[in-house]
């Protein structure tokens, strides 16, 4: 059983958006605008992780062994400021001069003026929450300092004292959410929820002081992203002219240095 403190991991977010309109005079009955992409960088926040599992040594000197545990991690999250973007991924698929709308009241057709896809907003949010649920497997190799000191001083009594290295990884499922943020493109207060899972690696060093206390310092590197997608009303409030805007997010969490303590039963 243990606790891990992460020193913070930056987030990198890729977001693209595109305006849409269903209309029979559009190509294949759907008009879509330019597809624009932007990139955002969020700041670091400490992470807090509870861990429970087991450590198994395969020799009597506790030199080589295996650690298996599950954990739950929490951190504040910031998707932050735009650091690059307005990149054009694809062009609009329609000619504005050929798109018409039908007025059932007057039984006439008129030009349909569609708004272009707006530029991605400059700032997302800094009030997010991140949680991850993981399963981990590590191999460890220790230097049995206590055994070496016993041999050197020819004594039977010695504090359980070892240093070592470990490495391994695991899989985890993560969620990131914000209870509210200002969606500048739809001019409304919005909510955000992203989820995703994958694998990670971690490695570092350990120090045992007594049979029940293990201290670790290491590095965790995730290799997966969290995804979110939304469709919102956009543009005119007139139902015949109103469009939708699709927004797609991919969030990556960078590597993180951590320190941890485990109580060994």
JODA-V32791 format. One line per field, one symbol per residue. psi: psi as a letter, one per 40 degrees, with the letter a starting at -180 (. if undefined). Layout:
psi=???
This chain:
psi=hahhhheihiihhhhiihiihhheeihfehhiaihiiiiihiiiiiihhhihaihhieieefdhaihhiiihiiiiihdaiheiafhhdiiieihdeehiihhddefiiiihhhiihiiiidhciefihhiihihihihihihgddddddddefidhhhhhiiaiiiaaaiihiihihdiihhddefihiihhiiiiaiiiiiaiihhhieehhhihahhhifiiiiiiihiiibiehddehiihhhhhhhhhiihhiiihhhh.
